[in-house]
Amino acid sequence: EVQLVESGGGLVQPGRSMKLSCAASGFTFNNYDMAWVCQAPKKGLEWVATISYDGSSTYYRDSVKGRFTISRDNAKSTLYLQMDSLRSEDTATYYCARQRGITTWYFDFWGPGTMVTVSS
Amino acid sequence: DVVMTQTPVSLSVSLGGQTSISCRSSQSLVHSDGNTYLYWYLQKPGQSPQLLIYKVSNRFSGVPDRFSGSGSGTDFTLKISRVEPEDLGVYYCYQGTHYPYTFGAGTKLELK
């Protein structure tokens, strides 16, 4: 059974940093691209970042470029999201998701999410 | 970015009834490879999204045949037949044709 479990969320002040983790199990982690998708309170879903199966390629939505860094440790089957220079508009639940597709991207399994609140 | 517009915003349905959700994209979702990368997700209350339909009309593993997707180009529909309590939640369409890939704002399905 595919399992994704996020951790590391919480309350953080604007301008500070936070690192999210996602522990994966139930599948061969290093065979899959992975992604972070966020959902602001009472809002819809937004793709945040993607990393290729081997970590050689990364992609970001414009609003987080230069502030967020996606990475992975295939030996530990763990995905990360380093979030720097946080803003109030980054407040959201962050989901780790297994990504599928080559000429397309979609997400077939999601974790339960971890909430990040950026506030002073 | 491609804008995905879902209608209605919310929907009331009786158990055992039938309903449909519309999703319209601001650009054609036909990819240069000939495929149309339109997906549907359901987010049940308090849960993360789950994949229902991929490439317009294909049900993901374990999804009952009460769910069916259709459409082409810029207009797509998710139909739910014989609605059951576990079908309630927010439905999102998602396009994987034009980067950056985008979700619709969601349609909330509630009990009448």
Interface residues (C-beta under 8 A of the other chain):
Chain A: G44 L45 E46 W47 R61 D62 Y95 G101 T103 T104 W105 Y106 F107 D108 F109 W110 G111 P112 G113
Chain B: H31 D33 N35 Y37 Y39 Y41 Q47 S48 P49 Q50 L51 Y54 F60 Y92 Y94 G96 T97 P100 Y101 T102 F103 G104 A105 G106
